[in-house]
């Protein structure tokens, strides 16, 4: 197994914003392959800009399946 070291605090670092089937978001280093179960949102930027995008977009932290069960979405 390959160990990857990545400094999330480096100002030059670029990230992808990922989303899973439960509509949960995550940051991922832009130069790494997207892990299984996740897909790209199309946002690739600095950590600060990705965090801002997630904060503005992910307004309901509940997983999609729970929202459907409780709200009948």
Predicted model as a PDB file, atoms N, CA, C, CB and O in Angstrom, pLDDT in the B-factor column:
MODEL        1                                                                  
ATOM      1  N   UNK A   1       0.844  -1.182   0.000  1.00 56.00           N  
ATOM      2  CA  UNK A   1       0.000   0.000   0.000  1.00 56.00           C  
ATOM      3  C   UNK A   1       0.886   1.241   0.000  1.00 56.00           C  
ATOM      4  CB  UNK A   1      -0.958   0.000   1.221  1.00 56.00           C  
ATOM      5  O   UNK A   1       1.850   1.323   0.761  1.00 56.00           O  
ATOM      6  N   UNK A   2       0.565   2.182  -0.835  1.00 59.00           N  
ATOM      7  CA  UNK A   2       1.329   3.416  -0.970  1.00 59.00           C  
ATOM      8  C   UNK A   2       0.852   4.443   0.052  1.00 59.00           C  
ATOM      9  CB  UNK A   2       1.205   3.979  -2.400  1.00 59.00           C  
ATOM     10  O   UNK A   2      -0.350   4.667   0.194  1.00 59.00           O  
ATOM     11  N   UNK A   3       1.777   5.059   0.755  1.00 57.00           N  
ATOM     12  CA  UNK A   3       1.455   6.112   1.707  1.00 57.00           C  
ATOM     13  C   UNK A   3       1.648   7.453   1.020  1.00 57.00           C  
ATOM     14  CB  UNK A   3       2.334   6.007   2.990  1.00 57.00           C  
ATOM     15  O   UNK A   3       2.696   7.706   0.424  1.00 57.00           O  
ATOM     16  N   UNK A   4       0.636   8.315   1.101  1.00 58.00           N  
ATOM     17  CA  UNK A   4       0.705   9.628   0.477  1.00 58.00           C  
ATOM     18  C   UNK A   4       0.747  10.681   1.569  1.00 58.00           C  
ATOM     19  CB  UNK A   4      -0.498   9.864  -0.477  1.00 58.00           C  
ATOM     20  O   UNK A   4      -0.079  10.679   2.482  1.00 58.00           O  
ATOM     21  N   UNK A   5       1.713  11.576   1.469  1.00 61.00           N  
ATOM     22  CA  UNK A   5       1.815  12.682   2.410  1.00 61.00           C  
ATOM     23  C   UNK A   5       1.345  13.943   1.707  1.00 61.00           C  
ATOM     24  CB  UNK A   5       3.271  12.843   2.946  1.00 61.00           C  
ATOM     25  O   UNK A   5       1.766  14.237   0.589  1.00 61.00           O  
ATOM     26  N   UNK A   6       0.475  14.682   2.369  1.00 65.00           N  
ATOM     27  CA  UNK A   6      -0.063  15.886   1.744  1.00 65.00           C  
ATOM     28  C   UNK A   6      -0.266  16.935   2.819  1.00 65.00           C  
ATOM     29  CB  UNK A   6      -1.395  15.592   0.995  1.00 65.00           C  
ATOM     30  O   UNK A   6      -0.853  16.650   3.863  1.00 65.00           O  
ATOM     31  N   UNK A   7       0.208  18.133   2.579  1.00 72.00           N  
ATOM     32  CA  UNK A   7       0.078  19.230   3.536  1.00 72.00           C  
ATOM     33  C   UNK A   7      -1.139  20.075   3.166  1.00 72.00           C  
ATOM     34  CB  UNK A   7       1.369  20.103   3.566  1.00 72.00           C  
ATOM     35  O   UNK A   7      -1.109  20.836   2.199  1.00 72.00           O  
ATOM     36  N   UNK A   8      -2.203  19.931   3.944  1.00 72.00           N  
ATOM     37  CA  UNK A   8      -3.447  20.652   3.686  1.00 72.00           C  
ATOM     38  C   UNK A   8      -3.305  22.157   3.922  1.00 72.00           C  
ATOM     39  CB  UNK A   8      -4.555  20.099   4.563  1.00 72.00           C  
ATOM     40  O   UNK A   8      -4.148  22.929   3.464  1.00 72.00           O  
ATOM     41  N   UNK A   9      -2.280  22.577   4.609  1.00 75.00           N  
ATOM     42  CA  UNK A   9      -2.120  23.982   4.959  1.00 75.00           C  
ATOM     43  C   UNK A   9      -1.214  24.761   4.010  1.00 75.00           C  
ATOM     44  CB  UNK A   9      -1.583  24.085   6.340  1.00 75.00           C  
ATOM     45  O   UNK A   9      -1.071  25.974   4.165  1.00 75.00           O  
ATOM     46  N   UNK A  10      -0.608  24.105   3.043  1.00 80.00           N  
ATOM     47  CA  UNK A  10       0.241  24.791   2.078  1.00 80.00           C  
ATOM     48  C   UNK A  10      -0.619  25.682   1.190  1.00 80.00           C  
ATOM     49  CB  UNK A  10       1.040  23.776   1.225  1.00 80.00           C  
ATOM     50  O   UNK A  10      -1.560  25.190   0.568  1.00 80.00           O  
ATOM     51  N   UNK A  11      -0.324  26.976   1.113  1.00 77.00           N  
ATOM     52  CA  UNK A  11      -1.151  27.892   0.322  1.00 77.00           C  
ATOM     53  C   UNK A  11      -1.248  27.515  -1.158  1.00 77.00           C  
ATOM     54  CB  UNK A  11      -0.605  29.284   0.440  1.00 77.00           C  
ATOM     55  O   UNK A  11      -2.242  27.825  -1.816  1.00 77.00           O  
ATOM     56  N   UNK A  12      -0.220  26.850  -1.678  1.00 84.00           N  
ATOM     57  CA  UNK A  12      -0.222  26.472  -3.094  1.00 84.00           C  
ATOM     58  C   UNK A  12      -1.048  25.216  -3.369  1.00 84.00           C  
ATOM     59  CB  UNK A  12       1.199  26.255  -3.570  1.00 84.00           C  
ATOM     60  O   UNK A  12      -1.334  24.909  -4.527  1.00 84.00           O  
ATOM     61  N   UNK A  13      -1.428  24.497  -2.333  1.00 91.00           N  
ATOM     62  CA  UNK A  13      -2.160  23.237  -2.508  1.00 91.00           C  
ATOM     63  C   UNK A  13      -3.511  23.486  -3.187  1.00 91.00           C  
ATOM     64  CB  UNK A  13      -2.370  22.539  -1.141  1.00 91.00           C  
ATOM     65  O   UNK A  13      -4.183  24.482  -2.921  1.00 91.00           O  
ATOM     66  N   UNK A  14      -3.887  22.561  -4.065  1.00 95.00           N  
ATOM     67  CA  UNK A  14      -5.168  22.635  -4.758  1.00 95.00           C  
ATOM     68  C   UNK A  14      -5.966  21.397  -4.418  1.00 95.00           C  
ATOM     69  CB  UNK A  14      -4.978  22.770  -6.294  1.00 95.00           C  
ATOM     70  O   UNK A  14      -5.422  20.304  -4.262  1.00 95.00           O  
ATOM     71  N   UNK A  15      -7.257  21.589  -4.308  1.00 96.00           N  
ATOM     72  CA  UNK A  15      -8.168  20.529  -3.899  1.00 96.00           C  
ATOM     73  C   UNK A  15      -9.338  20.415  -4.853  1.00 96.00           C  
ATOM     74  CB  UNK A  15      -8.670  20.773  -2.488  1.00 96.00           C  
ATOM     75  O   UNK A  15      -9.678  21.355  -5.571  1.00 96.00           O  
ATOM     76  N   UNK A  16      -9.944  19.238  -4.843  1.00 97.00           N  
ATOM     77  CA  UNK A  16     -11.212  18.990  -5.529  1.00 97.00           C  
ATOM     78  C   UNK A  16     -12.268  18.888  -4.439  1.00 97.00           C  
ATOM     79  CB  UNK A  16     -11.162  17.677  -6.430  1.00 97.00           C  
ATOM     80  O   UNK A  16     -12.003  18.381  -3.349  1.00 97.00           O  
ATOM     81  N   UNK A  17     -13.458  19.371  -4.740  1.00 98.00           N  
ATOM     82  CA  UNK A  17     -14.591  19.132  -3.851  1.00 98.00           C  
ATOM     83  C   UNK A  17     -15.300  17.902  -4.399  1.00 98.00           C  
ATOM     84  CB  UNK A  17     -15.563  20.390  -3.763  1.00 98.00           C  
ATOM     85  O   UNK A  17     -15.707  17.870  -5.561  1.00 98.00           O  
ATOM     86  N   UNK A  18     -15.442  16.893  -3.548  1.00 98.00           N  
ATOM     87  CA  UNK A  18     -16.101  15.649  -3.933  1.00 98.00           C  
ATOM     88  C   UNK A  18     -17.457  15.546  -3.256  1.00 98.00           C  
ATOM     89  CB  UNK A  18     -15.227  14.433  -3.574  1.00 98.00           C  
ATOM     90  O   UNK A  18     -17.721  16.206  -2.251  1.00 98.00           O  
ATOM     91  N   UNK A  19     -18.314  14.704  -3.829  1.00 97.00           N  
ATOM     92  CA  UNK A  19     -19.629  14.420  -3.261  1.00 97.00           C  
ATOM     93  C   UNK A  19     -19.881  12.921  -3.374  1.00 97.00           C  
ATOM     94  CB  UNK A  19     -20.755  15.240  -3.984  1.00 97.00           C  
ATOM     95  O   UNK A  19     -19.462  12.288  -4.342  1.00 97.00           O  
ATOM     96  N   UNK A  20     -20.564  12.358  -2.385  1.00 97.00           N  
ATOM     97  CA  UNK A  20     -20.885  10.934  -2.457  1.00 97.00           C  
ATOM     98  C   UNK A  20     -22.378  10.741  -2.699  1.00 97.00           C  
ATOM     99  CB  UNK A  20     -20.452  10.211  -1.164  1.00 97.00           C  
ATOM    100  O   UNK A  20     -23.111  11.717  -2.855  1.00 97.00           O  
ATOM    101  N   UNK A  21     -22.834   9.489  -2.731  1.00 96.00           N  
ATOM    102  CA  UNK A  21     -24.237   9.195  -3.057  1.00 96.00           C  
ATOM    103  C   UNK A  21     -25.201   9.702  -1.990  1.00 96.00           C  
ATOM    104  CB  UNK A  21     -24.427   7.698  -3.240  1.00 96.00           C  
ATOM    105  O   UNK A  21     -26.399   9.818  -2.248  1.00 96.00           O  
ATOM    106  N   UNK A  22     -24.696  10.003  -0.800  1.00 96.00           N  
ATOM    107  CA  UNK A  22     -25.525  10.562   0.274  1.00 96.00           C  
ATOM    108  C   UNK A  22     -25.490  12.088   0.283  1.00 96.00           C  
ATOM    109  CB  UNK A  22     -25.064  10.028   1.627  1.00 96.00           C  
ATOM    110  O   UNK A  22     -25.989  12.723   1.212  1.00 96.00           O  
ATOM    111  N   UNK A  23     -24.891  12.673  -0.766  1.00 95.00           N  
ATOM    112  CA  UNK A  23     -24.766  14.115  -0.923  1.00 95.00           C  
ATOM    113  C   UNK A  23     -23.993  14.754   0.225  1.00 95.00           C  
ATOM    114  CB  UNK A  23     -26.137  14.743  -1.030  1.00 95.00           C  
ATOM    115  O   UNK A  23     -24.327  15.841   0.695  1.00 95.00           O  
ATOM    116  N   UNK A  24     -22.940  14.043   0.668  1.00 96.00           N  
ATOM    117  CA  UNK A  24     -22.002  14.555   1.648  1.00 96.00           C  
ATOM    118  C   UNK A  24     -20.760  15.011   0.893  1.00 96.00           C  
ATOM    119  CB  UNK A  24     -21.656  13.478   2.735  1.00 96.00           C  
ATOM    120  O   UNK A  24     -20.360  14.384  -0.088  1.00 96.00           O  
ATOM    121  N   UNK A  25     -20.157  16.088   1.345  1.00 97.00           N  
ATOM    122  CA  UNK A  25     -19.033  16.693   0.645  1.00 97.00           C  
ATOM    123  C   UNK A  25     -17.715  16.423   1.349  1.00 97.00           C  
ATOM    124  CB  UNK A  25     -19.244  18.182   0.508  1.00 97.00           C  
ATOM    125  O   UNK A  25     -17.675  16.171   2.553  1.00 97.00           O  
ATOM    126  N   UNK A  26     -16.623  16.480   0.568  1.00 96.00           N  
ATOM    127  CA  UNK A  26     -15.294  16.288   1.118  1.00 96.00           C  
ATOM    128  C   UNK A  26     -14.273  16.997   0.238  1.00 96.00           C  
ATOM    129  CB  UNK A  26     -14.962  14.787   1.241  1.00 96.00           C  
ATOM    130  O   UNK A  26     -14.485  17.182  -0.960  1.00 96.00           O  
ATOM    131  N   UNK A  27     -13.162  17.390   0.857  1.00 95.00           N  
ATOM    132  CA  UNK A  27     -12.018  17.909   0.107  1.00 95.00           C  
ATOM    133  C   UNK A  27     -11.101  16.755  -0.234  1.00 95.00           C  
ATOM    134  CB  UNK A  27     -11.256  19.001   0.911  1.00 95.00           C  
ATOM    135  O   UNK A  27     -10.980  15.800   0.534  1.00 95.00           O  
ATOM    136  N   UNK A  28     -10.451  16.840  -1.390  1.00 96.00           N  
ATOM    137  CA  UNK A  28      -9.514  15.809  -1.806  1.00 96.00           C  
ATOM    138  C   UNK A  28      -8.384  16.475  -2.575  1.00 96.00           C  
ATOM    139  CB  UNK A  28     -10.214  14.717  -2.668  1.00 96.00           C  
ATOM    140  O   UNK A  28      -8.643  17.354  -3.396  1.00 96.00           O  
ATOM    141  N   UNK A  29      -7.145  16.082  -2.332  1.00 95.00           N  
ATOM    142  CA  UNK A  29      -6.031  16.666  -3.090  1.00 95.00           C  
ATOM    143  C   UNK A  29      -6.268  16.539  -4.600  1.00 95.00           C  
ATOM    144  CB  UNK A  29      -4.699  15.982  -2.702  1.00 95.00           C  
ATOM    145  O   UNK A  29      -6.592  15.462  -5.101  1.00 95.00           O  
ATOM    146  N   UNK A  30      -6.103  17.646  -5.306  1.00 95.00           N  
ATOM    147  CA  UNK A  30      -6.441  17.700  -6.731  1.00 95.00           C  
ATOM    148  C   UNK A  30      -5.610  16.760  -7.590  1.00 95.00           C  
ATOM    149  CB  UNK A  30      -6.274  19.100  -7.236  1.00 95.00           C  
ATOM    150  O   UNK A  30      -6.065  16.333  -8.651  1.00 95.00           O  
ATOM    151  N   UNK A  31      -4.411  16.432  -7.156  1.00 92.00           N  
ATOM    152  CA  UNK A  31      -3.555  15.592  -7.995  1.00 92.00           C  
ATOM    153  C   UNK A  31      -3.706  14.099  -7.716  1.00 92.00           C  
ATOM    154  CB  UNK A  31      -2.121  15.987  -7.804  1.00 92.00           C  
ATOM    155  O   UNK A  31      -2.995  13.288  -8.310  1.00 92.00           O  
ATOM    156  N   UNK A  32      -4.612  13.728  -6.829  1.00 94.00           N  
ATOM    157  CA  UNK A  32      -4.849  12.311  -6.542  1.00 94.00           C  
ATOM    158  C   UNK A  32      -6.130  11.830  -7.217  1.00 94.00           C  
ATOM    159  CB  UNK A  32      -4.928  12.074  -5.022  1.00 94.00           C  
ATOM    160  O   UNK A  32      -7.059  12.606  -7.442  1.00 94.00           O  
ATOM    161  N   UNK A  33      -6.162  10.530  -7.537  1.00 95.00           N  
ATOM    162  CA  UNK A  33      -7.371   9.941  -8.114  1.00 95.00           C  
ATOM    163  C   UNK A  33      -8.502   9.998  -7.101  1.00 95.00           C  
ATOM    164  CB  UNK A  33      -7.117   8.483  -8.561  1.00 95.00           C  
ATOM    165  O   UNK A  33      -8.284   9.872  -5.896  1.00 95.00           O  
ATOM    166  N   UNK A  34      -9.699  10.186  -7.603  1.00 97.00           N  
ATOM    167  CA  UNK A  34     -10.886  10.231  -6.748  1.00 97.00           C  
ATOM    168  C   UNK A  34     -11.157   8.829  -6.204  1.00 97.00           C  
ATOM    169  CB  UNK A  34     -12.127  10.773  -7.534  1.00 97.00           C  
ATOM    170  O   UNK A  34     -11.193   7.867  -6.970  1.00 97.00           O  
ATOM    171  N   UNK A  35     -11.347   8.704  -4.886  1.00 96.00           N  
ATOM    172  CA  UNK A  35     -11.589   7.381  -4.304  1.00 96.00           C  
ATOM    173  C   UNK A  35     -12.968   6.842  -4.665  1.00 96.00           C  
ATOM    174  CB  UNK A  35     -11.441   7.439  -2.790  1.00 96.00           C  
ATOM    175  O   UNK A  35     -13.880   7.603  -4.989  1.00 96.00           O  
ATOM    176  N   UNK A  36     -13.107   5.532  -4.604  1.00 97.00           N  
ATOM    177  CA  UNK A  36     -14.381   4.895  -4.910  1.00 97.00           C  
ATOM    178  C   UNK A  36     -15.499   5.424  -4.032  1.00 97.00           C  
ATOM    179  CB  UNK A  36     -14.268   3.397  -4.751  1.00 97.00           C  
ATOM    180  O   UNK A  36     -15.292   5.708  -2.852  1.00 97.00           O  
ATOM    181  N   UNK A  37     -16.679   5.555  -4.609  1.00 97.00           N  
ATOM    182  CA  UNK A  37     -17.833   6.037  -3.866  1.00 97.00           C  
ATOM    183  C   UNK A  37     -17.985   7.545  -3.887  1.00 97.00           C  
ATOM    184  CB  UNK A  37     -17.747   5.574  -2.462  1.00 97.00           C  
ATOM    185  O   UNK A  37     -18.961   8.075  -3.355  1.00 97.00           O  
ATOM    186  N   UNK A  38     -17.038   8.244  -4.490  1.00 98.00           N  
ATOM    187  CA  UNK A  38     -17.066   9.700  -4.561  1.00 98.00           C  
ATOM    188  C   UNK A  38     -16.998  10.140  -6.015  1.00 98.00           C  
ATOM    189  CB  UNK A  38     -15.902  10.316  -3.752  1.00 98.00           C  
ATOM    190  O   UNK A  38     -16.473   9.415  -6.861  1.00 98.00           O  
ATOM    191  N   UNK A  39     -17.527  11.324  -6.311  1.00 98.00           N  
ATOM    192  CA  UNK A  39     -17.397  11.898  -7.652  1.00 98.00           C  
ATOM    193  C   UNK A  39     -17.074  13.380  -7.518  1.00 98.00           C  
ATOM    194  CB  UNK A  39     -18.699  11.685  -8.491  1.00 98.00           C  
ATOM    195  O   UNK A  39     -17.350  13.998  -6.490  1.00 98.00           O  
ATOM    196  N   UNK A  40     -16.495  13.932  -8.557  1.00 98.00           N  
ATOM    197  CA  UNK A  40     -16.111  15.335  -8.553  1.00 98.00           C  
ATOM    198  C   UNK A  40     -17.326  16.233  -8.752  1.00 98.00           C  
ATOM    199  CB  UNK A  40     -15.072  15.606  -9.638  1.00 98.00           C  
ATOM    200  O   UNK A  40     -18.256  15.887  -9.481  1.00 98.00           O  
ATOM    201  N   UNK A  41     -17.307  17.393  -8.092  1.00 98.00           N  
ATOM    202  CA  UNK A  41     -18.371  18.383  -8.266  1.00 98.00           C  
ATOM    203  C   UNK A  41     -18.032  19.362  -9.379  1.00 98.00           C  
ATOM    204  CB  UNK A  41     -18.616  19.141  -6.959  1.00 98.00           C  
ATOM    205  O   UNK A  41     -18.893  20.105  -9.851  1.00 98.00           O  
ATOM    206  N   UNK A  42     -16.770  19.357  -9.795  1.00 97.00           N  
ATOM    207  CA  UNK A  42     -16.316  20.321 -10.788  1.00 97.00           C  
ATOM    208  C   UNK A  42     -15.573  21.495 -10.164  1.00 97.00           C  
ATOM    209  CB  UNK A  42     -17.489  20.831 -11.583  1.00 97.00           C  
ATOM    210  O   UNK A  42     -15.057  22.354 -10.879  1.00 97.00           O  
ATOM    211  N   UNK A  43     -15.515  21.536  -8.840  1.00 98.00           N  
ATOM    212  CA  UNK A  43     -14.810  22.613  -8.144  1.00 98.00           C  
ATOM    213  C   UNK A  43     -13.396  22.138  -7.805  1.00 98.00           C  
ATOM    214  CB  UNK A  43     -15.578  23.046  -6.851  1.00 98.00           C  
ATOM    215  O   UNK A  43     -13.216  21.140  -7.109  1.00 98.00           O  
ATOM    216  N   UNK A  44     -12.405  22.863  -8.303  1.00 98.00           N  
ATOM    217  CA  UNK A  44     -10.999  22.636  -7.965  1.00 98.00           C  
ATOM    218  C   UNK A  44     -10.422  24.002  -7.648  1.00 98.00           C  
ATOM    219  CB  UNK A  44     -10.200  21.914  -9.141  1.00 98.00           C  
ATOM    220  O   UNK A  44     -10.444  24.905  -8.484  1.00 98.00           O  
ATOM    221  N   UNK A  45      -9.898  24.152  -6.422  1.00 97.00           N  
ATOM    222  CA  UNK A  45      -9.439  25.472  -5.986  1.00 97.00           C  
ATOM    223  C   UNK A  45      -8.569  25.326  -4.743  1.00 97.00           C  
ATOM    224  CB  UNK A  45     -10.641  26.413  -5.702  1.00 97.00           C  
ATOM    225  O   UNK A  45      -8.201  24.220  -4.347  1.00 97.00           O  
ATOM    226  N   UNK A  46      -8.253  26.457  -4.143  1.00 95.00           N  
ATOM    227  CA  UNK A  46      -7.518  26.467  -2.879  1.00 95.00           C  
ATOM    228  C   UNK A  46      -8.405  25.873  -1.784  1.00 95.00           C  
ATOM    229  CB  UNK A  46      -7.064  27.915  -2.505  1.00 95.00           C  
ATOM    230  O   UNK A  46      -9.619  25.759  -1.954  1.00 95.00           O  
ATOM    231  N   UNK A  47      -7.797  25.500  -0.672  1.00 93.00           N  
ATOM    232  CA  UNK A  47      -8.569  24.953   0.452  1.00 93.00           C  
ATOM    233  C   UNK A  47      -9.602  25.971   0.918  1.00 93.00           C  
ATOM    234  CB  UNK A  47      -7.634  24.558   1.626  1.00 93.00           C  
ATOM    235  O   UNK A  47     -10.753  25.617   1.172  1.00 93.00           O  
ATOM    236  N   UNK A  48      -9.201  27.220   1.029  1.00 94.00           N  
ATOM    237  CA  UNK A  48     -10.106  28.276   1.481  1.00 94.00           C  
ATOM    238  C   UNK A  48     -11.322  28.404   0.557  1.00 94.00           C  
ATOM    239  CB  UNK A  48      -9.361  29.615   1.555  1.00 94.00           C  
ATOM    240  O   UNK A  48     -12.454  28.498   1.031  1.00 94.00           O  
ATOM    241  N   UNK A  49     -11.091  28.407  -0.750  1.00 96.00           N  
ATOM    242  CA  UNK A  49     -12.204  28.531  -1.694  1.00 96.00           C  
ATOM    243  C   UNK A  49     -13.084  27.285  -1.696  1.00 96.00           C  
ATOM    244  CB  UNK A  49     -11.675  28.792  -3.101  1.00 96.00           C  
ATOM    245  O   UNK A  49     -14.305  27.392  -1.814  1.00 96.00           O  
ATOM    246  N   UNK A  50     -12.480  26.109  -1.566  1.00 97.00           N  
ATOM    247  CA  UNK A  50     -13.260  24.874  -1.488  1.00 97.00           C  
ATOM    248  C   UNK A  50     -14.104  24.852  -0.217  1.00 97.00           C  
ATOM    249  CB  UNK A  50     -12.333  23.645  -1.533  1.00 97.00           C  
ATOM    250  O   UNK A  50     -15.276  24.476  -0.249  1.00 97.00           O  
ATOM    251  N   UNK A  51     -13.503  25.258   0.904  1.00 96.00           N  
ATOM    252  CA  UNK A  51     -14.253  25.325   2.162  1.00 96.00           C  
ATOM    253  C   UNK A  51     -15.445  26.273   2.030  1.00 96.00           C  
ATOM    254  CB  UNK A  51     -13.335  25.782   3.316  1.00 96.00           C  
ATOM    255  O   UNK A  51     -16.538  25.972   2.509  1.00 96.00           O  
ATOM    256  N   UNK A  52     -15.235  27.402   1.390  1.00 97.00           N  
ATOM    257  CA  UNK A  52     -16.317  28.379   1.187  1.00 97.00           C  
ATOM    258  C   UNK A  52     -17.433  27.777   0.334  1.00 97.00           C  
ATOM    259  CB  UNK A  52     -15.771  29.666   0.518  1.00 97.00           C  
ATOM    260  O   UNK A  52     -18.613  27.936   0.647  1.00 97.00           O  
ATOM    261  N   UNK A  53     -17.055  27.085  -0.749  1.00 98.00           N  
ATOM    262  CA  UNK A  53     -18.047  26.441  -1.604  1.00 98.00           C  
ATOM    263  C   UNK A  53     -18.871  25.422  -0.808  1.00 98.00           C  
ATOM    264  CB  UNK A  53     -17.360  25.755  -2.800  1.00 98.00           C  
ATOM    265  O   UNK A  53     -20.097  25.396  -0.906  1.00 98.00           O  
ATOM    266  N   UNK A  54     -18.192  24.591  -0.026  1.00 97.00           N  
ATOM    267  CA  UNK A  54     -18.892  23.569   0.754  1.00 97.00           C  
ATOM    268  C   UNK A  54     -19.823  24.225   1.777  1.00 97.00           C  
ATOM    269  CB  UNK A  54     -17.880  22.639   1.466  1.00 97.00           C  
ATOM    270  O   UNK A  54     -20.961  23.790   1.951  1.00 97.00           O  
ATOM    271  N   UNK A  55     -19.345  25.260   2.445  1.00 96.00           N  
ATOM    272  CA  UNK A  55     -20.166  25.954   3.445  1.00 96.00           C  
ATOM    273  C   UNK A  55     -21.434  26.539   2.821  1.00 96.00           C  
ATOM    274  CB  UNK A  55     -19.353  27.068   4.117  1.00 96.00           C  
ATOM    275  O   UNK A  55     -22.501  26.500   3.433  1.00 96.00           O  
ATOM    276  N   UNK A  56     -21.321  27.079   1.612  1.00 97.00           N  
ATOM    277  CA  UNK A  56     -22.466  27.686   0.938  1.00 97.00           C  
ATOM    278  C   UNK A  56     -23.399  26.639   0.323  1.00 97.00           C  
ATOM    279  CB  UNK A  56     -21.983  28.639  -0.141  1.00 97.00           C  
ATOM    280  O   UNK A  56     -24.598  26.883   0.187  1.00 97.00           O  
ATOM    281  N   UNK A  57     -22.865  25.493  -0.042  1.00 96.00           N  
ATOM    282  CA  UNK A  57     -23.634  24.481  -0.767  1.00 96.00           C  
ATOM    283  C   UNK A  57     -24.245  23.427   0.143  1.00 96.00           C  
ATOM    284  CB  UNK A  57     -22.758  23.809  -1.782  1.00 96.00           C  
ATOM    285  O   UNK A  57     -25.397  23.037  -0.050  1.00 96.00           O  
ATOM    286  N   UNK A  58     -23.498  22.966   1.123  1.00 94.00           N  
ATOM    287  CA  UNK A  58     -23.929  21.859   1.984  1.00 94.00           C  
ATOM    288  C   UNK A  58     -24.642  22.433   3.198  1.00 94.00           C  
ATOM    289  CB  UNK A  58     -22.717  20.972   2.422  1.00 94.00           C  
ATOM    290  O   UNK A  58     -24.071  22.511   4.286  1.00 94.00           O  
ATOM    291  N   UNK A  59     -25.880  22.831   3.008  1.00 92.00           N  
ATOM    292  CA  UNK A  59     -26.628  23.528   4.057  1.00 92.00           C  
ATOM    293  C   UNK A  59     -27.393  22.579   4.973  1.00 92.00           C  
ATOM    294  CB  UNK A  59     -27.593  24.504   3.433  1.00 92.00           C  
ATOM    295  O   UNK A  59     -27.807  22.978   6.062  1.00 92.00           O  
ATOM    296  N   UNK A  60     -27.585  21.343   4.556  1.00 89.00           N  
ATOM    297  CA  UNK A  60     -28.257  20.344   5.391  1.00 89.00           C  
ATOM    298  C   UNK A  60     -27.303  19.166   5.534  1.00 89.00           C  
ATOM    299  CB  UNK A  60     -29.645  19.893   4.772  1.00 89.00           C  
ATOM    300  O   UNK A  60     -27.094  18.410   4.586  1.00 89.00           O  
ATOM    301  N   UNK A  61     -26.733  19.016   6.710  1.00 87.00           N  
ATOM    302  CA  UNK A  61     -25.683  18.024   6.937  1.00 87.00           C  
ATOM    303  C   UNK A  61     -26.202  16.581   6.993  1.00 87.00           C  
ATOM    304  CB  UNK A  61     -24.965  18.342   8.219  1.00 87.00           C  
ATOM    305  O   UNK A  61     -25.411  15.638   6.993  1.00 87.00           O  
ATOM    306  N   UNK A  62     -27.505  16.413   7.039  1.00 89.00           N  
ATOM    307  CA  UNK A  62     -28.042  15.050   7.119  1.00 89.00           C  
ATOM    308  C   UNK A  62     -27.793  14.302   5.809  1.00 89.00           C  
ATOM    309  CB  UNK A  62     -29.557  15.078   7.441  1.00 89.00           C  
ATOM    310  O   UNK A  62     -27.898  14.895   4.735  1.00 89.00           O  
ATOM    311  N   UNK A  63     -27.463  13.008   5.882  1.00 84.00           N  
ATOM    312  CA  UNK A  63     -27.322  12.221   4.657  1.00 84.00           C  
ATOM    313  C   UNK A  63     -28.638  12.215   3.868  1.00 84.00           C  
ATOM    314  CB  UNK A  63     -26.888  10.772   4.991  1.00 84.00           C  
ATOM    315  O   UNK A  63     -29.718  12.328   4.448  1.00 84.00           O  
ATOM    316  N   UNK A  64     -28.536  12.085   2.565  1.00 89.00           N  
ATOM    317  CA  UNK A  64     -29.701  12.120   1.690  1.00 89.00           C  
ATOM    318  C   UNK A  64     -30.754  11.094   2.111  1.00 89.00           C  
ATOM    319  CB  UNK A  64     -29.279  11.872   0.245  1.00 89.00           C  
ATOM    320  O   UNK A  64     -31.946  11.403   2.123  1.00 89.00           O  
ATOM    321  N   UNK A  65     -30.327   9.877   2.456  1.00 89.00           N  
ATOM    322  CA  UNK A  65     -31.285   8.835   2.830  1.00 89.00           C  
ATOM    323  C   UNK A  65     -32.077   9.229   4.083  1.00 89.00           C  
ATOM    324  CB  UNK A  65     -30.554   7.504   3.067  1.00 89.00           C  
ATOM    325  O   UNK A  65     -33.260   8.907   4.188  1.00 89.00           O  
ATOM    326  N   UNK A  66     -31.444   9.914   5.018  1.00 89.00           N  
ATOM    327  CA  UNK A  66     -32.140  10.359   6.221  1.00 89.00           C  
ATOM    328  C   UNK A  66     -33.112  11.491   5.897  1.00 89.00           C  
ATOM    329  CB  UNK A  66     -31.131  10.813   7.287  1.00 89.00           C  
ATOM    330  O   UNK A  66     -34.228  11.516   6.417  1.00 89.00           O  
ATOM    331  N   UNK A  67     -32.699  12.426   5.044  1.00 86.00           N  
ATOM    332  CA  UNK A  67     -33.607  13.507   4.635  1.00 86.00           C  
ATOM    333  C   UNK A  67     -34.852  12.938   3.983  1.00 86.00           C  
ATOM    334  CB  UNK A  67     -32.903  14.476   3.668  1.00 86.00           C  
ATOM    335  O   UNK A  67     -35.965  13.386   4.260  1.00 86.00           O  
ATOM    336  N   UNK A  68     -34.665  11.949   3.114  1.00 86.00           N  
ATOM    337  CA  UNK A  68     -35.811  11.331   2.431  1.00 86.00           C  
ATOM    338  C   UNK A  68     -36.718  10.637   3.453  1.00 86.00           C  
ATOM    339  CB  UNK A  68     -35.327  10.312   1.353  1.00 86.00           C  
ATOM    340  O   UNK A  68     -37.939  10.788   3.403  1.00 86.00           O  
ATOM    341  N   UNK A  69     -36.132   9.891   4.362  1.00 89.00           N  
ATOM    342  CA  UNK A  69     -36.918   9.165   5.361  1.00 89.00           C  
ATOM    343  C   UNK A  69     -37.699  10.111   6.276  1.00 89.00           C  
ATOM    344  CB  UNK A  69     -36.004   8.277   6.197  1.00 89.00           C  
ATOM    345  O   UNK A  69     -38.841   9.820   6.633  1.00 89.00           O  
ATOM    346  N   UNK A  70     -37.099  11.229   6.654  1.00 89.00           N  
ATOM    347  CA  UNK A  70     -37.754  12.141   7.589  1.00 89.00           C  
ATOM    348  C   UNK A  70     -38.647  13.165   6.916  1.00 89.00           C  
ATOM    349  CB  UNK A  70     -36.729  12.849   8.400  1.00 89.00           C  
ATOM    350  O   UNK A  70     -39.692  13.534   7.452  1.00 89.00           O  
ATOM    351  N   UNK A  71     -38.239  13.623   5.745  1.00 84.00           N  
ATOM    352  CA  UNK A  71     -38.945  14.720   5.087  1.00 84.00           C  
ATOM    353  C   UNK A  71     -39.770  14.283   3.880  1.00 84.00           C  
ATOM    354  CB  UNK A  71     -37.961  15.759   4.659  1.00 84.00           C  
ATOM    355  O   UNK A  71     -40.570  15.063   3.364  1.00 84.00           O  
ATOM    356  N   UNK A  72     -39.586  13.061   3.433  1.00 72.00           N  
ATOM    357  CA  UNK A  72     -40.287  12.594   2.224  1.00 72.00           C  
ATOM    358  C   UNK A  72     -39.840  13.305   0.983  1.00 72.00           C  
ATOM    359  CB  UNK A  72     -41.767  12.766   2.378  1.00 72.00           C  
ATOM    360  O   UNK A  72     -40.621  13.466   0.044  1.00 72.00           O  
ATOM    361  N   UNK A  73     -38.577  13.744   0.954  1.00 56.00           N  
ATOM    362  CA  UNK A  73     -38.003  14.478  -0.184  1.00 56.00           C  
ATOM    363  C   UNK A  73     -38.183  13.749  -1.482  1.00 56.00           C  
ATOM    364  CB  UNK A  73     -36.541  14.736   0.039  1.00 56.00           C  
ATOM    365  O   UNK A  73     -37.755  14.236  -2.529  1.00 56.00           O  
TER     366      UNK A  73                                                      
ENDMDL                                                                          
END                                                                             
